Each structure stands twice: as C-alpha cells, then as structure tokens.
Amino acid sequence: MSMLTPSGMGGKYRVTGNAYPRMRPPRRRGKFIAVLIAAVVVLGLFGWGALQLYHVFRGDDGSTKASSAPQDRPSCAPAPTPAHTGKPVPLPQPAQVTIGVYNATTRGGLAKSTADQLASRGFKVAKFGNAPDPYDGKVTAAALVVAGPAGEAAAREAGTMVSGSQVKIDPHRKGSTVDVMIGNAFGKLATPAEAAQNRITAQNPPPAKPVCTTPGTDKGTGTSDKGTAKAAKKS
C-alpha cells in the first residue's frame, strides 16, 4: 500500500499523479457574499439614520417637504394705509358710508337694533344679520370693522361709532362697502361726544400692522343679505 493511500481504503484505491487529494470541503463563497451584502445594507441603514438625525437637529425633515412648507405658511404684507403727511387723514361723512351690520355674538337682536341706530346717524345700511362663519363668535372686541383698501377711510369713520372697535383692511376685498361685526365686548354705540373724540384718533391712525393671509383661506368676508331665515335666529 502506498503512503499516499488514505487510511481505511485497504489498498483498494491508489492515488496516482503528483497532486495531493483535497481532504476538506470546498469554501462556500456564496455564504461569504451574502454576509458581505448584509453588512453593506446595515451600514447603509446606519448612514440613513444618521442623516435623518442631522436634519432633525437642523430643524427640517430633509425631504421635499422642507422646500414646499413655506407655501403653506401665512404670508404677511403691510396693510394699505394713507401716507403720513403730518396732517389728519380726512374721513367721509356718514351719508357717504355704506355699511353692513352683522352680529358675531350669541345675543339676539343686536344687528337690527344697531343697524337702526347707525341709520339714524346718517349711515347707509345696506345689509344686516348674523356674522359669517369666519367671524361668528370670534370677535372679542366691541366691534371689528372690515373693509378693502378703497374703503379704509369709510371703515375708520364707521369705527368711531363704537368705542373700542378695531379696523381690519383686507387687501383682497373690492369696493368701499364696510362691514361692522358686532363683538362680545359690545355694549352700546358711542355717544356723539365719544364719537367726536374717536374721530380725532381715527384721523391720526397708528402705523399699519401686517395683514396675514393663508393660501386657501377665504379672501373676502363672504357676507350676504342676512335679512333671511338665518338672520332671524339672533340678528
């Protein structure tokens, strides 16, 4: 029996040639490749997680939402206001002001009674009734006077009739008609002496505050004739 004959073969088989036989199983390269791929995937996940943490600490989400988010934020622009010339801003006479009176409170009858009093003071009352949804129950001041840029002077004149009222200029609103939204703090109209004092303040308005609008929101007050069934509830 040759020295190259493996033990246990009893000399039945002989190994010939000049190469030794392979006595161990072949290496499994497929398993090695699978482990390598898994390692690469794990490293990639760790890298992705680290990138997300980086964006979180920066204050953004690292996606296209960061670039589109500003489109959903309110955009603010200075409210239109007469230029400050050092002289009082002239206000129109009540007969030159067309208004709508709307009740934004839960108290009944305020729109009609207030509209009647304003009409007796010379204002042209075109409509009255319940406040539209954007203002109903949301006016905390005595009144909120809403107008477009063309109706700013008229809005300030109407605001003199309610002490503690606020004026809002909607840059998207057309025309010079004014809407008076009666708020929760409303008690009664100003006396003639109080209205005269309020007019002095209204003729010297403070610097305009920014008017903020959000994309998709209502660009107008959405008021309509409230002398209907809805107005009968509380106006």
Secondary structure, DSSP 4 states (H G I P E B T S, - for coil): --TTSPTTSTTSS---SSSPPP-SPPP-HHHHHHHHHHHHHHHHHHHHHHHHHHHHHHTS-SSTHHHHGGGGS-EEEEPP-----SSPPP---GGG-EEEEEE-SS-TTHHHHHHHHHHHTT-EEEEEEEPPTTTTTT--SSEEEEE-GGGHHHHHHHHTTSTT-EEEE-TT--SS-EEEEE-TT---PPPHHHHHHHHHHHTSPPPPPEEEE-TTS-SS------SSTTGGGT-
